[in-house]
């Protein structure tokens, strides 16, 4: 399913922060993946931001959203980097254990 078809899906949603009904939230298409589409949604009332993965199955639509403080452009940069490797995780773990970690940031 192409992103153009997402516009025809009517989602009645409520902002998870201010609980206002979102008749027309700001939605930005970020990326298309084999499992679905990655969207950036901003509440028109309180400006809270969500990254949402929309997955399509035979007769169902599944949404998984996460609150963020990042801008849509920043999220795009992270998605272009690719997955985090085991070596990346170990390197971060070692860095966090160093006493001078905060000074080196």
BALOBA-1460 file (C-alpha; in Angstrom, 3 decimals):
// residues 105
<rec num="1" residu="x" x="0.000" y="0.000" z="0.000"/>
<rec num="2" residu="x" x="1.408" y="3.352" z="-0.986"/>
<rec num="3" residu="x" x="1.520" y="6.390" z="1.323"/>
<rec num="4" residu="x" x="-0.997" y="8.192" z="-0.923"/>
<rec num="5" residu="x" x="-3.613" y="5.694" z="0.216"/>
<rec num="6" residu="x" x="-2.952" y="6.496" z="3.871"/>
<rec num="7" residu="x" x="-4.701" y="9.837" z="3.377"/>
<rec num="8" residu="x" x="-7.972" y="7.989" z="2.809"/>
<rec num="9" residu="x" x="-7.763" y="6.160" z="6.147"/>
<rec num="10" residu="x" x="-9.857" y="7.934" z="8.756"/>
<rec num="11" residu="x" x="-8.295" y="7.506" z="12.177"/>
<rec num="12" residu="x" x="-10.191" y="8.825" z="15.159"/>
<rec num="13" residu="x" x="-7.433" y="9.396" z="17.645"/>
<rec num="14" residu="x" x="-6.752" y="11.176" z="20.860"/>
<rec num="15" residu="x" x="-3.490" y="12.858" z="21.776"/>
<rec num="16" residu="x" x="-1.773" y="10.733" z="24.470"/>
<rec num="17" residu="x" x="-0.574" y="13.903" z="26.239"/>
<rec num="18" residu="x" x="-3.442" y="16.440" z="26.211"/>
<rec num="19" residu="x" x="-6.236" y="13.934" z="25.383"/>
<rec num="20" residu="x" x="-7.743" y="16.218" z="22.726"/>
<rec num="21" residu="x" x="-9.432" y="14.538" z="19.758"/>
<rec num="22" residu="x" x="-7.269" y="14.889" z="16.673"/>
<rec num="23" residu="x" x="-9.523" y="15.692" z="13.734"/>
<rec num="24" residu="x" x="-6.632" y="16.822" z="11.538"/>
<rec num="25" residu="x" x="-3.200" y="16.171" z="13.094"/>
<rec num="26" residu="x" x="-0.030" y="17.204" z="11.242"/>
<rec num="27" residu="x" x="1.303" y="14.003" z="9.675"/>
<rec num="28" residu="x" x="4.678" y="13.722" z="7.939"/>
<rec num="29" residu="x" x="5.692" y="10.621" z="5.986"/>
<rec num="30" residu="x" x="9.197" y="9.562" z="7.045"/>
<rec num="31" residu="x" x="9.898" y="6.212" z="5.458"/>
<rec num="32" residu="x" x="8.439" y="3.082" z="3.927"/>
<rec num="33" residu="x" x="9.529" y="-0.303" z="5.256"/>
<rec num="34" residu="x" x="8.532" y="-3.865" z="4.362"/>
<rec num="35" residu="x" x="6.487" y="-3.998" z="7.582"/>
<rec num="36" residu="x" x="4.726" y="-0.667" z="7.054"/>
<rec num="37" residu="x" x="5.133" y="3.090" z="7.007"/>
<rec num="38" residu="x" x="6.953" y="5.312" z="9.484"/>
<rec num="39" residu="x" x="5.083" y="8.542" z="10.223"/>
<rec num="40" residu="x" x="5.690" y="11.624" z="12.341"/>
<rec num="41" residu="x" x="2.525" y="12.999" z="13.948"/>
<rec num="42" residu="x" x="2.200" y="16.291" z="15.807"/>
<rec num="43" residu="x" x="-0.798" y="17.275" z="17.953"/>
<rec num="44" residu="x" x="-2.405" y="20.522" z="16.781"/>
<rec num="45" residu="x" x="-3.379" y="21.381" z="20.363"/>
<rec num="46" residu="x" x="-0.283" y="20.797" z="22.528"/>
<rec num="47" residu="x" x="2.395" y="20.185" z="19.840"/>
<rec num="48" residu="x" x="3.326" y="16.765" z="21.293"/>
<rec num="49" residu="x" x="5.116" y="14.606" z="18.753"/>
<rec num="50" residu="x" x="4.863" y="10.900" z="18.007"/>
<rec num="51" residu="x" x="6.731" y="8.527" z="15.756"/>
<rec num="52" residu="x" x="4.192" y="5.999" z="14.483"/>
<rec num="53" residu="x" x="4.722" y="2.715" z="12.644"/>
<rec num="54" residu="x" x="1.636" y="1.842" z="10.599"/>
<rec num="55" residu="x" x="1.504" y="-1.825" z="9.592"/>
<rec num="56" residu="x" x="-0.998" y="-3.293" z="7.181"/>
<rec num="57" residu="x" x="-2.223" y="-6.881" z="7.365"/>
<rec num="58" residu="x" x="-4.923" y="-8.679" z="5.373"/>
<rec num="59" residu="x" x="-7.868" y="-6.767" z="6.838"/>
<rec num="60" residu="x" x="-6.317" y="-4.851" z="9.689"/>
<rec num="61" residu="x" x="-4.212" y="-1.799" z="10.370"/>
<rec num="62" residu="x" x="-1.852" y="-1.830" z="13.335"/>
<rec num="63" residu="x" x="-0.374" y="1.322" z="14.879"/>
<rec num="64" residu="x" x="2.597" y="1.524" z="17.219"/>
<rec num="65" residu="x" x="3.436" y="5.027" z="18.464"/>
<rec num="66" residu="x" x="6.203" y="6.447" z="20.648"/>
<rec num="67" residu="x" x="6.347" y="9.970" z="22.105"/>
<rec num="68" residu="x" x="9.443" y="11.901" z="21.049"/>
<rec num="69" residu="x" x="11.077" y="15.280" z="21.454"/>
<rec num="70" residu="x" x="12.844" y="14.971" z="18.095"/>
<rec num="71" residu="x" x="11.872" y="16.876" z="14.958"/>
<rec num="72" residu="x" x="10.860" y="14.882" z="11.884"/>
<rec num="73" residu="x" x="14.124" y="15.714" z="10.132"/>
<rec num="74" residu="x" x="16.144" y="14.397" z="13.085"/>
<rec num="75" residu="x" x="14.276" y="11.094" z="13.014"/>
<rec num="76" residu="x" x="15.078" y="10.760" z="9.321"/>
<rec num="77" residu="x" x="18.792" y="11.021" z="10.091"/>
<rec num="78" residu="x" x="18.565" y="8.161" z="12.585"/>
<rec num="79" residu="x" x="16.605" y="5.897" z="10.252"/>
<rec num="80" residu="x" x="19.280" y="6.362" z="7.562"/>
<rec num="81" residu="x" x="22.017" y="5.126" z="9.918"/>
<rec num="82" residu="x" x="20.718" y="1.568" z="9.908"/>
<rec num="83" residu="x" x="20.347" y="-0.839" z="12.798"/>
<rec num="84" residu="x" x="22.455" y="-0.693" z="15.952"/>
<rec num="85" residu="x" x="24.977" y="-3.524" z="16.006"/>
<rec num="86" residu="x" x="26.080" y="-5.559" z="19.006"/>
<rec num="87" residu="x" x="29.456" y="-3.805" z="18.786"/>
<rec num="88" residu="x" x="27.695" y="-0.401" z="18.982"/>
<rec num="89" residu="x" x="25.883" y="-1.482" z="22.147"/>
<rec num="90" residu="x" x="29.078" y="-2.820" z="23.743"/>
<rec num="91" residu="x" x="30.950" y="0.379" z="22.867"/>
<rec num="92" residu="x" x="28.235" y="2.486" z="24.526"/>
<rec num="93" residu="x" x="28.250" y="0.212" z="27.582"/>
<rec num="94" residu="x" x="32.023" y="0.637" z="27.949"/>
<rec num="95" residu="x" x="31.742" y="4.418" z="27.498"/>
<rec num="96" residu="x" x="29.048" y="4.690" z="30.178"/>
<rec num="97" residu="x" x="31.257" y="2.863" z="32.674"/>
<rec num="98" residu="x" x="34.074" y="5.415" z="32.342"/>
<rec num="99" residu="x" x="34.139" y="8.036" z="35.091"/>
<rec num="100" residu="x" x="34.911" y="10.830" z="32.620"/>
<rec num="101" residu="x" x="31.984" y="9.976" z="30.315"/>
<rec num="102" residu="x" x="29.956" y="13.133" z="31.095"/>
<rec num="103" residu="x" x="32.988" y="15.393" z="30.617"/>
<rec num="104" residu="x" x="33.638" y="13.908" z="27.167"/>
<rec num="105" residu="x" x="30.131" y="14.494" z="25.818"/>
